[in-house]
Amino acid sequence: MRSNQAKVTVLAIQHVLAMYAGAVIVPIIVGSSLGMTSKQLTYLVSVDIFMSGLATLLQVWKNKFFGIGLPIVLGCTFTAVAPMIAIGKQFGVSAIYGAIIASGLFVVIISQFFSKLVRFFPPVVTGSVVTIIGITLIPVAMNNMAGGTGSKDFGSISNIVMAFGTLLVIIVLQRFSEGFIRSISILIGLVLGAVAAAFAGKVSFAPVSEASWVHIVQPLYFGTPSFEWSSIVTMILVAIVSLVESTGVYFALGDITKKQLDENDLARGYRAEGLAVMFGGIFNSFPYTAFSQNVGLVQLSGMKSKTVMYLVAAFLMIFGTIPKLGALATIIPASVLGGAMVAMFGMVIASGIKMLSRVDFSKNENLFIIACSVGIGLGVTVVPNMFSHLPNNIQLLTSNGIVAGSFTAILLNAFFHLVPSKEKAKIKEPGTQVS
């Protein structure tokens, strides 16, 4: 009995470590980009860890209303990083959380019908969107590799060495390790990079010493949410892409656990994610989605029990109430983060390309959808002032590469595949054959 409990505990810790880097790096990137203080960053990281635990609990706990009941770990989605930064810079932090709450409510409302809407988001759309997201995030990574925008030592040799050193550690671990060690290669790279930076005198432990040992997560920490329609549309797009990604995770885990999923299971899963996103907005955290890296651990360990995931949720919620743990994540130098970001954001691009591999490239319309959506997404990212003469509310939709590219992909897919063409509209006459 004790050996089984020990195994469950070890597996739970493995799951926490596997998702930890992905969980903490989003608040660090967003908070740093919006100029938050070390105290605010510490809270942001801590509450994100806590809410990841709550989101996981909502998904694992199966009941009539929410929860798919599979061994799933939820964490904040990288898909939301660039849109949240854009919203925060234009409308302020309050608009980020207003948009997150609204998008979560949208997911809850459409959860029962989303499986019927999936035809609007085939691989040619989702693959293009995820590829665009990865491409638009790379400049953030490169700026951090150089030391962070506005830093006094931007582009210094020491920053470049630490950034590429961190990236090299991750690459070596990916090449020569396997199983669990490979799954936490990002976390190991960040830790070793931070240790090297500390020896070089580039790490300040002041945020850790100033942080308290225990705090209570509080709602609306950054003030009352504000609701801007363009921000809400942006985050709804992010939520839809996350649902499509999560659907793949659901089916992968359904296959591993030998569970046949039906529409009601999917609806409960979507509803759990919507609730998690709403709670994220209320407690000033982020949108949540199923973490695919933890699926690999379920496969590798062979442990399919939900007990492990309940323990994961408990660990995350406990860690989230200890600000000193959150503060540790905030002292990682920008250059070290940048090295890890290149790998992580590059994997987002690779995931998009993987989705696109399921597209029929013999059809010219699919090539055209990808060409225009990725082209516009990248173009708007490089030249964001192209639409500077439009009204401010519309500019958020047109000056954000992810949103502009996503809309292009969705509209072109509808135009080419859902609008009846002249040939398809022909009425079959007697004695004739329509191919």
C-alpha positions, -999 to 999 in steps of 0.1 A, spaced: 0 0 0 28 24 10 47 17 -22 17 24 -43 11 57 -25 48 66 -30 45 58 -67 14 80 -70 32 108 -52 63 106 -74 42 105 -106 22 136 -94 55 154 -88 67 144 -123 35 159 -138 40 191 -118 76 194 -130 67 186 -166 42 215 -168 59 239 -143 81 258 -169 51 262 -192 29 274 -163 53 301 -149 68 314 -181 35 329 -195 29 352 -165 66 362 -165 65 371 -203 32 390 -201 40 407 -168 75 418 -179 61 431 -212 36 452 -194 61 467 -170 49 451 -138 69 454 -105 86 423 -90 58 422 -64 31 421 -90 51 395 -110 54 373 -79 16 375 -74 10 368 -111 32 337 -111 18 324 -77 -19 329 -87 -12 312 -121 2 281 -103 -28 280 -80 -53 284 -108 -36 257 -128 -44 234 -99 -80 246 -98 -84 242 -135 -70 207 -134 -94 198 -106 -124 211 -126 -114 189 -156 -106 157 -137 -136 158 -114 -164 144 -137 -200 154 -129 -232 162 -147 -222 197 -156 -184 198 -162 -153 177 -162 -143 151 -188 -129 128 -161 -96 120 -179 -61 122 -164 -56 158 -178 -33 186 -165 -44 221 -174 -21 251 -177 -21 286 -193 -20 286 -231 9 301 -251 -17 310 -277 -29 339 -255 5 355 -248 8 379 -278 -29 389 -278 -28 396 -240 3 418 -244 -13 437 -273 -46 442 -253 -26 453 -222 -5 478 -240 -36 494 -258 -63 492 -231 -45 483 -199 -44 452 -176 -81 455 -167 -91 449 -203 -71 417 -204 -91 402 -176 -124 415 -189 -117 398 -222 -106 366 -205 -138 364 -184 -160 371 -215 -142 344 -235 -146 319 -207 -184 326 -206 -185 322 -244 -169 288 -241 -194 277 -214 -223 288 -236 -211 271 -268 -197 240 -251 -227 218 -260 -226 229 -296 -188 232 -303 -184 198 -317 -208 209 -345 -187 241 -351 -155 222 -355 -160 221 -393 -152 258 -393 -118 250 -378 -103 222 -399 -65 216 -398 -59 242 -426 -73 268 -402 -60 257 -368 -26 248 -383 -23 282 -399 -34 300 -367 -9 280 -345 19 286 -370 11 324 -370 11 324 -332 46 308 -330 60 332 -357 47 363 -339 62 351 -306 97 346 -319 106 384 -318 97 384 -281 121 355 -276 149 372 -295 145 405 -276 148 385 -244 179 367 -256 196 400 -260 187 410 -224 152 424 -228 139 455 -246 153 486 -230 179 469 -209 213 487 -205 233 456 -216 210 448 -246 229 425 -270 260 421 -247 282 391 -250 273 378 -216 236 379 -225 241 361 -258 263 335 -241 237 328 -214 209 327 -239 225 302 -262 239 283 -233 204 277 -220 192 267 -255 222 244 -258 214 226 -226 178 220 -238 190 207 -272 215 183 -256 188 170 -232 164 165 -261 191 146 -280 207 124 -253 180 119 -226 146 102 -228 114 98 -209 108 121 -180 141 140 -182 134 149 -218 99 161 -208 114 186 -183 143 197 -204 130 233 -206 128 234 -168 163 220 -164 176 245 -189 160 274 -171 174 262 -137 210 257 -150 209 290 -169 197 309 -138 225 292 -117 251 302 -142 237 338 -143 238 339 -105 276 330 -105 280 358 -131 263 383 -107 233 388 -129 206 375 -105 191 395 -76 174 375 -49 157 405 -34 123 396 -48 126 362 -30 136 377 3 109 403 1 81 378 -7 60 364 21 58 327 29 21 324 26 -7 345 10 -43 341 1 -53 343 -36 -77 372 -39 -101 381 -67 -97 413 -88 -61 419 -75 -54 442 -104 -87 461 -102 -122 458 -117 -122 442 -152 -131 464 -182 -147 451 -213 -136 462 -248 -154 445 -276 -122 441 -298 -103 426 -269 -132 402 -263 -132 391 -299 -95 385 -298 -97 363 -267 -127 344 -280 -105 335 -311 -78 323 -287 -103 303 -267 -116 286 -299 -81 276 -310 -74 263 -275 -106 242 -276 -96 227 -309 -61 218 -294 -78 204 -263 -101 182 -284 -70 164 -297 -57 159 -262 -91 145 -251 -91 119 -279 -54 110 -273 -61 104 -236 -94 86 -244 -73 62 -266 -47 57 -239 -73 50 -212 -95 29 -236 -124 53 -230 -148 60 -259 -157 97 -258 -191 109 -268 -205 145 -274 -216 148 -238 -180 140 -226 -166 166 -249 -192 192 -238 -183 187 -201 -146 190 -211 -152 223 -229 -174 235 -201 -147 228 -175 -122 248 -196 -146 277 -199 -151 277 -162 -113 276 -156 -109 305 -180 -136 325 -162 -120 319 -128 -86 328 -143 -100 362 -153 -117 368 -119 -85 359 -100 -63 378 -125 -47 347 -140 -48 335 -176 -68 313 -200 -62 276 -195 -60 246 -218 -50 209 -217 -12 205 -216 -1 180 -242 33 174 -226 16 157 -197 -1 133 -221 33 118 -228 39 112 -191 6 93 -188 17 72 -218 52 66 -205 42 58 -169 12 37 -177 -5 52 -147 -40 62 -159 -56 68 -125 -72 101 -118 -58 99 -82 -25 112 -96 -41 142 -112 -60 150 -80 -27 151 -62 -12 172 -90 -40 197 -85 -34 197 -47 3 203 -51 -2 232 -76 -28 249 -53 -5 246 -23 25 259 -42 4 288 -55 -2 300 -19 36 302 -12 48 335 -28 85 327 -23 82 299 -48 66 323 -72 93 348 -66 120 323 -75 106 321 -111 107 359 -114 145 362 -108 154 343 -139 173 367 -162 157 378 -194 185 363 -215 180 329 -199 143 331 -205 150 341 -241 170 309 -247 142 287 -234 116 308 -253 132 301 -287 128 264 -280 92 267 -267 79 292 -293 97 273 -320 78 242 -309 46 262 -313 55 268 -349 64 231 -353 30 221 -338 13 243 -364 33 227 -392 24 193 -378 -13 202 -379 -8 215 -415 7 181 -424 -29 167 -423 -40 191 -450 -45 180 -486 -19 201 -504 -30 189 -538 -59 213 -535 -49 248 -545 -75 265 -523 -57 250 -492 -24 264 -503 -41 298 -509 -56 298 -474 -22 291 -458 -4 315 -480 -27 345 -473 -33 338 -436 3 333 -427 14 361 -450 -10 386 -435 -3 374 -400 35 378 -404 31 410 -424 9 427 -398 34 417 -371 63 432 -390 44 464 -400 18 469 -372 13 506 -382 -2 497 -415 -37 504 -402 -28 533 -379 -55 555 -394 -84 532 -385 -104 537 -352 -86 525 -321 -111 497 -314 -106 483 -349 -69 486 -348 -65 459 -322 -80 435 -347 -60 447 -376 -27 455 -360 -24 421 -342 -8 395 -365 -25 366 -348 -60 381 -350 -56 393 -386 -41 360 -398 -68 340 -379 -96 359 -394 -81 355 -428 -78 318 -424 -114 314 -411 -130 336 -438 -110 320 -466 -118 285 -454 -155 294 -453 -152 310 -488 -135 281 -504 -150 251 -486 -184 262 -472 -198 285 -498 -212 264 -527 -192 269 -559 -209 272 -593 -200 236 -601 -214 222 -569 -245 243 -573 -254 227 -607 -286 208 -606 -283 173 -619 -303 170 -651 -317 138 -665 -292 120 -687 -263 140 -673 -236 132 -647 -222 157 -623 -188 148 -609 
